[in-house]
């Protein structure tokens, strides 16, 4: 079974955006389908490189997470431009 870890930054971003219900629903679907490549496209999961992935909650909002052994660590949430800035800062 895969567990989910949410960083303080991630929780704060979701709360400030008022997207708690949307993110909760996406996390539930993600837990059910992660590791099943045929389900990834329907869940809008995309590998960004290394162990970093992106999951879309809708057309405009994305969740960034790292896949670790037995755990998905969610660290960032935002729109396309915010995600691009986050990824640039990780390099």
Backbone bond lengths (Angstrom), bond angles and torsions (degrees), N, CA, C in turn:
res aa  C-N    CA-C-N  psi(-1)  N-CA   C-N-CA  omega(-1)  CA-C   N-CA-C  phi
1 X - - - 1.456 - - 1.526 109.22 -
2 X 1.304 116.26 136.73 1.465 122.41 179.17 1.523 108.58 -92.36
3 X 1.323 115.66 135.81 1.471 119.76 175.58 1.529 108.99 -103.29
4 X 1.323 115.76 165.39 1.460 122.44 -179.40 1.516 109.01 -122.16
5 X 1.311 114.78 134.83 1.456 121.49 176.46 1.524 107.54 -121.01
6 X 1.323 118.14 132.58 1.461 122.73 179.10 1.528 108.20 -115.20
7 X 1.331 116.50 124.07 1.461 119.42 178.67 1.529 109.65 -73.68
8 X 1.329 115.49 162.19 1.474 119.43 177.86 1.520 110.89 -59.92
9 X 1.326 116.29 -40.93 1.473 120.27 179.56 1.522 110.35 -59.88
10 X 1.334 116.43 -45.11 1.459 120.95 -179.43 1.530 110.95 -60.69
11 X 1.331 116.40 -47.92 1.466 120.39 -179.79 1.527 111.09 -59.95
12 X 1.316 116.48 -41.12 1.466 121.18 -179.54 1.523 111.02 -64.96
13 X 1.328 117.43 -42.93 1.470 121.88 179.86 1.521 111.03 -62.70
14 X 1.321 116.38 -43.79 1.465 120.82 -179.39 1.527 110.29 -65.69
15 X 1.317 115.93 -44.20 1.468 121.11 -179.55 1.534 110.73 -63.29
16 X 1.328 117.78 -45.48 1.462 121.79 -179.12 1.521 112.11 -64.93
17 X 1.320 116.59 -31.82 1.466 120.51 179.44 1.527 111.92 -83.03
18 X 1.334 117.27 -11.48 1.459 120.60 -179.10 1.515 113.34 68.68
19 X 1.327 116.82 33.54 1.467 121.49 -175.78 1.522 112.93 -113.52
20 X 1.320 117.17 29.00 1.458 120.72 -176.30 1.526 112.99 -58.51
21 X 1.323 117.76 -46.06 1.468 121.37 -178.13 1.527 111.15 -65.60
22 X 1.312 116.04 -43.29 1.459 121.89 -179.78 1.533 111.22 -62.44
23 X 1.318 116.31 -44.51 1.461 121.32 -179.52 1.522 110.69 -69.46
24 X 1.308 117.39 -40.20 1.461 121.36 178.33 1.526 111.00 -59.30
25 X 1.320 116.75 -44.36 1.468 121.15 179.24 1.532 110.52 -64.31
26 X 1.334 116.84 -41.71 1.464 120.70 179.77 1.532 111.13 -65.33
27 X 1.334 116.59 -39.86 1.471 120.11 179.13 1.525 111.18 -64.42
28 X 1.313 116.69 -38.93 1.460 120.53 179.24 1.536 110.30 -62.92
29 X 1.321 116.80 -46.70 1.464 120.78 178.68 1.521 111.24 -64.49
30 X 1.322 115.73 -38.96 1.455 120.84 -179.85 1.528 111.28 -63.06
31 X 1.312 116.92 -43.23 1.467 120.51 179.07 1.519 111.58 -62.69
32 X 1.316 116.57 -36.31 1.462 120.29 -179.73 1.525 112.07 -72.17
33 X 1.353 117.24 -30.74 1.456 119.36 -172.39 1.507 116.86 -111.96
34 X 1.332 118.91 -10.08 1.466 119.42 -176.84 1.524 109.74 -65.91
35 X 1.319 115.29 135.89 1.459 120.72 -177.34 1.516 112.40 94.44
36 X 1.315 116.92 -7.23 1.456 122.81 176.40 1.537 107.04 -109.48
37 X 1.325 118.41 95.35 1.468 121.74 -173.13 1.524 114.67 -54.87
38 X 1.308 118.08 -30.78 1.459 119.94 -179.36 1.518 111.59 -71.46
39 X 1.309 117.58 -24.76 1.462 121.47 178.82 1.524 111.68 -87.11
40 X 1.334 117.91 -19.38 1.464 121.07 -176.10 1.516 113.16 -57.37
41 X 1.333 118.08 -42.59 1.459 119.35 -177.33 1.527 111.03 -65.70
42 X 1.298 117.96 -36.47 1.463 121.12 178.10 1.515 112.67 -71.16
43 X 1.328 116.66 -24.91 1.456 121.29 178.76 1.524 111.88 -92.97
44 X 1.318 117.01 -1.29 1.467 123.25 -178.99 1.525 111.14 60.55
45 X 1.330 116.62 43.90 1.459 121.86 175.87 1.518 107.42 -94.90
46 X 1.319 114.78 133.39 1.459 119.31 -179.90 1.521 109.44 -136.88
47 X 1.313 116.16 132.31 1.466 120.60 178.38 1.525 108.31 -78.38
48 X 1.336 115.64 130.47 1.463 120.85 -178.29 1.519 111.99 -99.98
49 X 1.304 117.12 -15.20 1.462 121.35 -179.39 1.515 109.96 136.02
50 X 1.315 115.33 145.39 1.459 119.18 -177.86 1.515 110.41 59.04
51 X 1.320 116.67 -124.57 1.463 121.80 178.72 1.524 111.19 -107.79
52 X 1.339 117.21 16.62 1.453 122.38 -176.27 1.530 110.51 -96.85
53 X 1.351 114.96 133.78 1.460 121.51 -178.50 1.517 110.17 -131.85
54 X 1.335 113.45 163.35 1.457 121.27 175.62 1.527 107.96 -127.64
55 X 1.308 115.64 142.97 1.461 122.05 176.91 1.516 106.77 -132.85
56 X 1.299 117.86 130.75 1.461 121.10 179.26 1.526 110.15 -93.09
57 X 1.333 114.93 137.20 1.464 119.27 175.64 1.517 109.75 -95.24
58 X 1.304 116.94 -16.98 1.459 124.04 179.75 1.520 106.56 -168.86
59 X 1.309 116.55 -164.60 1.462 118.93 -179.26 1.523 112.31 -70.36
60 X 1.323 117.50 -30.43 1.462 119.83 -170.80 1.523 115.41 -108.36
61 X 1.302 119.39 -7.28 1.463 119.52 -172.70 1.511 111.80 -127.11
62 X 1.332 117.25 138.36 1.458 122.55 -175.66 1.523 111.32 -129.95
63 X 1.300 115.62 148.52 1.458 122.81 176.96 1.522 107.43 -115.00
64 X 1.325 116.76 130.10 1.458 121.53 179.83 1.522 108.36 -106.53
65 X 1.325 115.47 130.75 1.459 119.07 -179.29 1.523 111.13 -143.15
66 X 1.315 114.00 158.29 1.458 121.45 177.37 1.522 108.10 -111.12
67 X 1.314 115.85 131.92 1.466 121.05 177.92 1.523 108.31 -90.95
68 X 1.318 115.16 114.55 1.463 121.62 175.10 1.520 107.26 -111.86
69 X 1.290 117.43 170.73 1.462 120.98 -177.49 1.534 109.73 -60.82
70 X 1.327 116.03 109.90 1.457 122.06 177.68 1.511 115.57 75.72
71 X 1.357 117.82 8.45 1.465 119.78 -175.27 1.529 110.50 -150.11
72 X 1.318 116.06 139.22 1.459 122.49 172.50 1.526 107.32 -109.27
73 X 1.328 116.56 121.07 1.463 121.67 -176.57 1.528 108.85 -106.53
74 X 1.331 116.44 111.52 1.454 122.59 -179.90 1.522 109.18 -90.56
75 X 1.343 116.06 124.27 1.453 120.72 -173.43 1.520 113.98 -122.01
76 X 1.327 118.91 -21.63 1.460 120.20 -174.14 1.520 110.55 -147.56
77 X 1.328 115.41 147.81 1.466 121.90 176.01 1.520 107.92 -144.26
78 X 1.317 116.70 139.22 1.457 119.66 178.57 1.511 112.02 173.56
79 X 1.339 114.61 -175.30 1.463 119.69 178.78 1.532 109.44 -83.77
80 X 1.310 117.02 -176.84 1.465 122.35 -174.64 1.528 112.21 -56.10
81 X 1.321 117.26 -49.29 1.469 120.93 -176.96 1.531 111.63 -65.74
82 X 1.315 116.64 -41.28 1.465 120.38 178.68 1.531 111.00 -63.65
83 X 1.318 116.50 -40.01 1.468 120.84 178.67 1.530 109.89 -65.62
84 X 1.312 117.63 -42.31 1.464 120.87 178.60 1.526 111.01 -60.26
85 X 1.328 117.11 -43.56 1.464 121.11 177.76 1.529 111.09 -63.27
86 X 1.325 116.59 -41.51 1.465 121.30 178.20 1.525 110.72 -61.20
87 X 1.325 116.84 -45.42 1.468 120.61 -178.52 1.528 111.23 -66.33
88 X 1.329 117.73 -38.17 1.467 120.83 176.77 1.520 111.42 -63.09
89 X 1.319 116.21 -38.10 1.469 120.14 -178.38 1.534 112.35 -71.31
90 X 1.327 117.92 -19.91 1.476 122.17 179.04 1.518 112.35 -80.15
91 X 1.310 117.77 -16.35 1.484 121.16 -176.08 1.494 111.67 -75.25
